[in-house]
Amino acid sequence: MSVILDGSNLTVEKLVRIARHNEKVELSNEALQRIKTCRAMLEEKIKAHEIMYGVNTGIGEFSEVVLNDEQVKDFQKYLIYNHSAGIGEPMPIEYVRGAIAGRINVHAHGNSGCRPEITLTLIEMLNKNCIPVVCEKGSVGACGDLAPMAQIALLLMGEGEAFYNGERLPGNIAFEKAGINVPGLKARDGLATINGSNFITAISALQLYDINRWLKQAEIAAAISLEALQANMKPYDVRLHKLRGFSGAVRSSIAIKKCIEGSDLLTGKIKQKVQDAYSMRSTPQVIGAAHDAVAYAKSQIEIELNGVGDNPIFIPEDRVTLTGANFQGTPVSLPMDMISAAVTMVSVLSERRMNRLNNPALSVGLPAFLTKGAGMFSGLMLSQYTADTLIVEQRILSAPASVQSIPAAADQEDFVSMGMNTAIKNKQILDNAYGILGIEFLAAAQALDFREHIPGKGVAKAKEVIRKHVEFLDVDRPLYEDHNKMKALVKSCEILEEVEKTVGSLE
């Protein structure tokens, strides 16, 4: 089933389907008509020689340079050449697909002024899986993601490069093999393709989807650690969190209790402390705050996905052209910088629980470093080292990029969002987070094997999945394989899927 884009209905979940699962897209009939109406108005204005930024003027510092009729014809080509100035390895294909989908949805409003052939060709590129090669770095997130979007626009001229059926090809050959006609670029077409924060928005949408699933796994890992540490479960009573009022904490306490349902911890059979350490009793407050941050960031991302991020903007019903800064990436980069801190914060909490599992002074009777042969064997001692180095890297990367503006374009673009830097560092933060949580899962499962009480249904299922991939550590062995297996397991969400089959949704 295709996703119909009309400018107003693109959600994070729909973008994931398009970008990651190659779902087909269509343009609504109403959207196509709006694009045609806007283009007709623009062409009338061009004929009347009305001065319009980026149509018959230069851009940036050259915005006061008026182009003659001949220059207007070629300007879009040279604009794309000049802006195809990225560097680095190709972005993941799902990022590029997401950015293209977002740009189509901008055009669907009928305020961008491009020819309908441009938007329809972008749709064909998605549906025929002919995806431009786009360098990872080069955007400052101000006039939109100009450098990476320009590499998409190159294909509209039959230039650049593209991946088609897994093969990297020159753009014209990729189009030919895919059966896509090259539309070329006429007045306004190039700028209408590149002038928006579509990459940082698409990347952020994909990251938020993954982070939500990671947070649910953080709750499962917490539940296993709490079982192994024989925690007092009163801090997880939902009534406590409803009294404070944060929806994320309410959600988190319910999720963790679901995982522990059926456990001896809830029956009074096991002696428990009157009050545990913060890392054992404040999980709903911490993960809950991350849930609330994700919810806010998602709301901002979905506004951007369905907004008109462009410059200039044409309003056909009023027959006016408005210049502004609707390409500015700050509404995306600022909440996503908050997400950097949220993921790092939850990762630190995970490591603190892992520390308690390892430390015989804190583990309520568990063997030192979770090994039966302490002294001869070191157990999971070095696993904590690995988690710690990943966390330090996360902390370094959690510094906000949105305050790091560097003026560009002869100070015409004197405040930029650096949103792509946020997106790139969040990718690494999340990658580290998979590893940190994988190590907590490893330690928690190991610890639970030393306990004899009946665990919760969700906890038991999670441990069962872990043991399919990593054996109990009886005697010391090289741990890097276990660490990498657990990281891959967390990233795959197999634990989450199996636990939710057992206890129901954790949302």
C-alpha positions in Angstrom: 0.0 0.0 0.0 1.4 3.4 -1.0 1.8 6.4 1.3 -0.1 9.3 -0.2 1.7 12.6 0.3 -0.5 15.7 0.4 1.6 18.1 2.5 -0.2 17.5 5.8 -0.2 13.8 6.8 3.4 12.7 6.9 4.2 11.1 10.3 7.5 9.7 11.7 6.1 6.2 11.3 5.1 6.8 7.6 8.5 8.2 6.9 10.1 5.1 8.3 8.0 3.0 6.0 9.1 5.0 3.0 12.8 5.4 4.0 13.6 2.1 5.6 11.0 -0.3 4.1 10.8 1.1 0.6 7.1 1.7 0.7 5.8 3.3 -2.5 4.6 6.9 -2.5 1.9 8.8 -4.4 1.1 12.5 -4.7 -2.5 13.4 -4.0 -4.5 14.9 -6.9 -5.2 18.0 -4.9 -1.5 18.5 -4.2 -0.6 18.1 -7.9 -3.1 20.7 -8.8 -1.7 23.1 -6.2 1.8 22.6 -7.7 0.5 23.4 -11.2 -1.4 26.5 -10.0 1.7 27.8 -8.2 3.9 27.2 -11.2 1.5 29.0 -13.6 1.6 32.0 -11.3 5.4 32.0 -11.2 5.7 31.8 -14.9 3.5 34.9 -15.3 5.7 36.7 -12.9 8.9 35.7 -14.7 7.4 37.0 -18.0 6.5 40.3 -16.2 10.2 40.5 -15.1 9.1 40.7 -11.4 12.2 40.5 -9.2 12.1 37.2 -7.3 15.0 35.9 -5.1 16.7 32.8 -6.6 14.6 32.9 -9.7 15.9 36.0 -11.5 18.5 37.0 -8.9 21.6 35.5 -7.5 21.5 33.9 -4.0 23.0 34.6 -0.6 25.4 37.5 -0.9 24.5 37.8 -4.6 20.8 38.3 -3.9 21.0 41.9 -5.2 22.4 40.7 -8.6 19.5 40.7 -11.1 19.8 38.1 -13.9 18.9 38.7 -17.5 16.6 36.3 -19.4 19.5 34.2 -20.8 21.1 33.9 -17.4 17.8 32.8 -15.8 17.8 29.8 -18.1 21.2 28.5 -16.9 21.3 29.8 -13.4 19.6 26.8 -11.8 22.3 24.4 -13.3 25.2 26.4 -12.0 23.4 26.8 -8.6 23.3 23.0 -8.3 26.8 22.6 -9.4 28.1 25.2 -6.9 26.0 23.7 -4.0 27.1 20.1 -4.6 29.9 20.7 -2.3 29.7 18.0 0.4 32.4 15.7 1.6 32.8 12.2 3.0 31.2 8.8 2.6 27.7 8.3 1.1 24.9 8.7 3.5 22.8 5.6 4.3 20.2 5.1 1.6 17.4 5.4 4.1 18.5 8.9 5.0 18.4 10.0 1.3 15.0 8.3 0.8 13.6 10.1 3.8 14.9 13.5 2.6 13.4 13.0 -0.8 10.0 12.0 0.8 10.2 15.1 2.9 10.9 17.4 0.0 8.0 15.9 -2.0 5.7 16.7 0.9 7.0 20.3 0.9 6.2 20.7 -2.8 2.7 19.2 -2.1 1.6 22.5 -0.4 1.9 24.3 -3.8 4.1 27.1 -2.4 7.5 26.2 -3.9 7.0 27.2 -7.5 8.8 24.3 -9.2 7.4 22.5 -12.2 5.3 19.4 -11.4 7.7 17.3 -13.4 10.3 17.9 -10.7 8.1 16.6 -7.9 6.9 13.7 -10.0 10.4 12.7 -10.9 11.4 12.6 -7.2 8.4 10.3 -6.7 9.7 8.0 -9.5 13.1 8.0 -7.9 11.7 6.6 -4.7 9.3 4.1 -6.3 11.9 2.8 -8.6 14.6 2.8 -5.9 17.0 5.0 -7.8 18.6 6.8 -5.0 21.3 9.6 -5.3 24.7 9.2 -3.8 24.9 12.0 -1.2 28.0 12.9 0.9 27.4 12.7 4.6 28.9 16.1 5.5 28.6 19.6 4.2 25.3 21.1 5.5 25.3 23.8 8.1 21.5 23.5 8.5 20.7 27.1 7.7 19.5 27.6 4.1 18.3 24.1 4.3 20.6 21.1 3.7 21.9 22.7 0.6 25.0 20.6 -0.1 23.3 17.2 0.3 20.1 18.2 -1.4 22.1 19.5 -4.4 23.4 16.0 -5.0 19.8 14.9 -5.3 19.1 17.7 -7.7 22.1 16.7 -9.9 20.1 13.6 -11.0 17.3 15.9 -12.2 19.8 17.1 -14.8 21.0 13.6 -15.6 24.2 14.1 -13.7 25.6 13.0 -10.3 25.6 9.4 -9.1 22.9 7.0 -7.9 22.5 3.6 -6.3 20.2 1.5 -8.5 19.5 -2.1 -7.4 22.5 -1.9 -5.2 24.9 -0.7 -7.9 26.6 2.7 -7.8 26.2 4.3 -11.3 26.4 7.6 -13.0 23.1 9.5 -12.7 22.1 9.4 -16.3 22.8 5.6 -16.6 20.9 4.9 -13.3 17.9 6.9 -14.7 18.1 5.1 -18.0 18.1 1.6 -16.3 15.2 2.7 -14.0 13.2 4.0 -16.9 13.1 7.6 -15.5 13.1 10.6 -17.9 15.5 13.4 -17.0 13.3 16.5 -16.5 16.1 19.1 -16.5 16.0 22.3 -14.4 14.2 25.5 -15.5 13.7 28.7 -13.5 13.3 28.1 -9.8 13.4 24.3 -10.1 16.8 23.8 -8.6 16.3 26.1 -5.6 12.9 24.5 -5.0 14.6 21.1 -4.7 17.3 22.0 -2.3 16.2 24.9 0.0 14.9 23.1 3.1 16.0 21.2 6.1 14.9 17.9 4.7 17.9 15.8 5.5 18.2 16.7 9.2 14.5 16.3 9.6 14.4 12.8 7.9 17.5 11.6 9.9 15.9 12.9 13.1 12.6 11.2 12.4 14.4 7.8 11.8 16.5 8.4 15.0 13.4 9.2 17.1 11.7 6.0 15.9 14.7 4.0 16.9 15.3 5.8 20.2 11.7 5.1 21.3 12.3 1.4 20.7 15.7 1.6 22.5 14.1 3.3 25.5 11.6 0.4 25.8 14.5 -2.0 25.8 16.2 0.1 28.5 13.1 -0.5 30.6 13.4 -4.3 30.0 17.0 -4.2 31.0 16.2 -2.2 34.1 13.6 -4.9 35.0 16.1 -7.7 34.7 18.7 -5.8 36.8 16.0 -5.0 39.4 15.2 -8.7 39.6 18.8 -9.7 40.0 19.4 -7.0 42.7 16.2 -8.0 44.5 14.9 -4.5 44.4 12.1 -2.9 46.4 9.4 -2.4 43.8 7.4 0.3 45.6 9.1 3.0 43.6 7.4 1.5 40.5 3.9 1.8 41.8 2.1 3.9 39.1 0.2 5.8 41.8 3.5 7.4 42.8 4.1 8.8 39.3 0.5 9.9 38.7 0.8 12.1 41.8 3.7 14.0 40.3 2.1 14.2 36.9 4.8 13.5 34.3 3.4 11.2 31.5 6.7 9.7 30.6 7.3 8.5 34.2 3.8 7.0 34.4 4.5 5.2 31.1 7.9 3.9 32.3 6.7 2.6 35.6 3.9 0.7 33.9 6.3 -0.8 31.4 8.7 -2.0 34.0 6.0 -3.4 36.2 4.6 -5.3 33.2 8.0 -7.0 32.7 8.2 -8.0 36.4 4.6 -9.2 36.7 4.5 -12.7 38.2 7.8 -12.2 40.0 8.6 -13.3 43.6 9.7 -9.7 44.1 6.1 -8.7 44.2 4.9 -11.4 46.7 7.0 -10.5 49.8 8.9 -13.8 49.6 12.2 -12.0 49.2 13.8 -9.8 51.8 14.2 -6.2 50.4 15.7 -3.0 51.5 13.5 -0.3 52.8 14.9 2.0 50.2 17.3 1.3 47.3 19.9 3.5 45.7 18.9 6.1 43.1 19.9 4.0 40.2 17.5 1.3 41.3 14.5 3.5 42.3 14.6 6.5 40.0 14.4 4.7 36.6 10.8 5.8 35.8 11.8 9.4 36.5 14.9 9.2 34.3 13.6 7.1 31.4 10.3 8.9 31.7 12.0 12.3 31.2 13.6 10.8 28.1 10.2 9.6 26.9 8.8 13.1 27.3 11.8 14.6 25.5 11.2 12.2 22.6 7.5 13.1 22.5 8.3 16.8 22.3 11.0 16.3 19.6 8.6 14.1 17.6 6.0 16.8 17.6 8.5 19.3 16.3 9.8 16.9 13.6 6.3 16.2 12.4 5.5 19.9 12.2 8.6 20.3 10.0 7.7 17.3 7.9 4.4 18.8 7.1 5.4 22.5 6.8 6.6 24.6 4.0 10.4 24.8 4.4 11.5 26.9 1.5 12.6 30.3 0.3 11.1 32.2 -1.4 7.5 31.0 -0.8 4.8 31.8 -3.3 1.2 32.3 -2.3 -0.9 31.9 -5.5 -4.2 33.0 -4.0 -2.7 36.3 -3.0 -0.3 36.4 -6.0 2.6 37.3 -3.7 6.2 36.2 -3.3 7.5 36.1 0.3 11.1 35.8 1.2 12.1 34.7 4.7 14.0 31.9 6.5 11.6 28.9 6.6 14.6 26.7 5.7 16.2 27.4 9.1 17.1 24.2 10.9 17.0 25.4 14.5 13.4 24.1 15.2 14.8 20.6 14.4 18.4 20.9 15.8 17.4 22.3 19.2 15.0 19.5 20.3 17.4 16.9 18.8 20.3 18.3 20.9 18.0 17.6 23.9 17.7 14.0 22.6 21.5 13.7 22.6 21.5 14.4 26.3 18.4 12.2 27.0 20.0 9.1 25.4 23.3 9.7 27.2 21.5 10.2 30.5 19.6 6.9 30.2 22.9 5.1 29.2 24.6 6.4 32.3 21.8 5.0 34.4 22.2 1.7 32.7 25.9 1.6 33.5 25.2 2.4 37.1 23.0 -0.6 37.4 25.6 -2.7 35.7 28.1 -1.4 38.3 25.9 -2.6 41.1 25.6 -6.0 39.6 29.4 -6.3 39.4 30.3 -4.9 42.8 30.0 -7.4 45.6 29.5 -4.6 48.1 26.4 -3.5 46.3 25.0 -6.6 44.6 23.1 -8.2 47.6 24.9 -11.5 47.6 26.0 -11.9 44.0 29.5 -13.1 43.4 32.2 -10.4 42.6 32.0 -9.5 38.9 29.4 -12.2 38.4 31.9 -15.1 38.3 32.0 -18.2 40.4 35.8 -18.2 40.3 36.7 -14.7 41.5 40.4 -14.3 41.6 41.2 -17.0 39.1 38.5 -15.4 36.8 37.6 -11.8 36.4 34.1 -12.3 35.0 32.5 -9.1 33.6 35.0 -6.7 35.2 36.2 -5.5 31.8 32.7 -5.3 30.4 32.2 -2.2 32.6 35.4 -0.7 31.1 33.8 -1.0 27.7 30.5 0.5 28.8 32.4 3.4 30.5 34.4 4.3 27.4 31.2 4.4 25.3 29.6 6.7 27.8 32.5 9.1 27.9 32.3 9.4 24.1 28.5 10.0 24.4 29.1 12.7 27.0 31.6 14.5 24.6 29.1 14.2 21.8 26.2 15.5 23.9 27.5 19.0 23.7 24.8 20.9 21.7 25.6 21.7 18.1 22.8 24.2 17.8 24.8 26.8 19.6 27.9 26.4 17.4 26.9 28.8 14.6 29.6 29.8 12.2 28.8 32.7 9.9 29.0 31.9 6.2 28.4 33.5 2.7 30.1 36.8 3.5 27.9 37.1 6.6 24.7 37.0 4.6 24.1 33.7 6.3 25.4 34.9 9.7 23.5 32.5 11.9 23.2 28.8 11.1 21.7 25.8 13.0 24.4 23.2 12.5 21.6 20.7 12.5 23.5 18.2 10.4 26.2 18.0 13.1 23.4 17.2 15.6 22.1 14.4 13.4 25.6 13.0 12.8 26.6 13.0 16.5 23.2 11.5 17.5 23.9 8.6 15.2 27.0 7.8 17.1 25.4 8.4 20.5 22.7 5.9 19.6 25.2 3.4 18.2 27.0 3.6 21.6 23.8 3.3 23.4 23.1 -0.1 21.8 26.4 -1.3 23.1 25.9 0.0 26.6 22.5 -1.5 27.0 23.7 -4.8 25.5 26.3 -5.0 28.2 23.7 -4.3 30.9 21.6 -7.1 29.4 24.6 -9.4 29.4 25.4 -8.7 33.1 21.8 -8.8 34.2 21.2 -12.2 32.6 24.4 -13.5 34.2 23.3 -12.2 37.6 19.8 -13.6 37.3 21.3 -17.1 36.7 22.7 -16.9 40.2 19.3 -16.2 41.7 16.7 -18.9 42.5 13.5 -16.9 42.8 10.8 -16.9 40.1 11.3 -13.8 37.8 8.6 -11.8 36.1 7.2 -13.1 32.8 8.7 -10.4 30.7 12.1 -10.7 32.5 12.1 -14.5 31.9 11.3 -14.0 28.2 14.1 -11.4 27.8 16.6 -13.7 29.5 15.5 -16.6 27.2 16.2 -14.5 24.1 19.6 -13.4 25.5 20.6 -17.0 26.1 19.9 -17.8 22.5 22.7 -15.5 21.5 25.2 -15.5 24.5 25.9 -18.4 26.8 26.3 -18.1 30.6 29.9 -17.1 31.5 31.1 -20.1 33.4 34.8 -19.5 32.9 36.5 -16.5 31.4 36.5 -16.2 27.6 37.2 -13.3 25.2 34.2 -11.0 25.7 34.3 -8.9 22.6 32.2 -11.4 20.7 29.6 -11.4 23.5 29.6 -7.6 23.5 29.2 -7.3 19.8 26.5 -10.0 19.7 24.6 -8.2 22.5 24.9 -4.8 20.7 23.5 -6.4 17.5 20.7 -8.0 19.5 19.6 -4.7 21.1 19.8 -3.0 17.7 17.6 -5.8 16.2 14.9 -5.2 18.8 14.4 -9.0 19.1 14.3 -8.8 22.9 11.7 -6.0 22.7 9.5 -7.9 20.2 9.5 -11.1 22.2 8.8 -9.4 25.5 5.9 -7.4 24.0 4.5 -10.6 22.6 4.5 -12.0 26.2 3.4 -9.0 28.3 1.8 -6.6 25.7 2.9 -3.3 24.4 5.3 -1.3 26.6 3.9 2.0 25.4 
